[in-house]
């Protein structure tokens, strides 16, 4: 029987189960964006683009 816990004591199966209950995974989002060519994706984001631009280019 394989060990279902990490060295730190984390239950790997429990983490996988909880992750499955939440939104899309990183790879699922990448696949979605790739399938749409990145067009019309604003509906999937609540990111403030202007705020991000200010953080990247502070001057």
C-alpha positions in Angstrom: 0.0 0.0 0.0 1.5 3.4 -1.0 2.2 6.1 1.5 -0.6 8.8 1.2 1.3 11.3 3.4 4.2 13.6 2.7 7.2 13.8 5.0 5.5 16.8 6.7 2.4 14.7 7.4 0.1 16.2 4.7 -2.5 13.8 3.5 -2.0 13.8 -0.3 -5.4 12.3 -1.2 -7.2 14.9 1.0 -5.3 17.7 -0.8 -6.2 16.3 -4.2 -9.9 15.9 -3.2 -10.0 19.5 -1.9 -8.3 20.8 -5.1 -10.9 19.1 -7.2 -13.7 21.0 -5.4 -12.3 24.4 -6.5 -12.1 26.2 -9.8 -10.0 25.4 -12.8 -6.5 24.2 -12.3 -3.6 26.2 -13.8 -3.3 23.7 -16.6 -7.0 23.8 -17.3 -6.9 27.5 -17.5 -3.9 27.3 -19.9 -5.9 24.8 -22.1 -9.0 27.1 -22.0 -6.9 30.1 -23.1 -5.2 28.1 -25.8 -8.5 26.8 -27.2 -9.8 30.4 -27.5 -6.6 31.9 -28.8 -6.8 34.2 -25.8 -9.7 36.1 -27.3 -12.8 37.1 -25.2 -11.1 35.9 -22.0 -11.9 39.1 -20.0 -15.0 37.4 -18.6 -12.8 34.9 -16.8 -10.7 37.6 -15.0 -11.3 40.1 -12.2 -7.7 41.4 -12.6 -7.3 45.1 -12.8 -5.0 45.4 -15.8 -4.2 49.1 -15.1 -3.1 48.2 -11.5 -0.8 45.4 -12.8 0.7 47.8 -15.4 1.4 50.3 -12.6 3.1 47.5 -10.6 5.3 46.4 -13.5 6.1 49.9 -14.7 6.1 52.2 -11.6 7.4 55.3 -13.3 
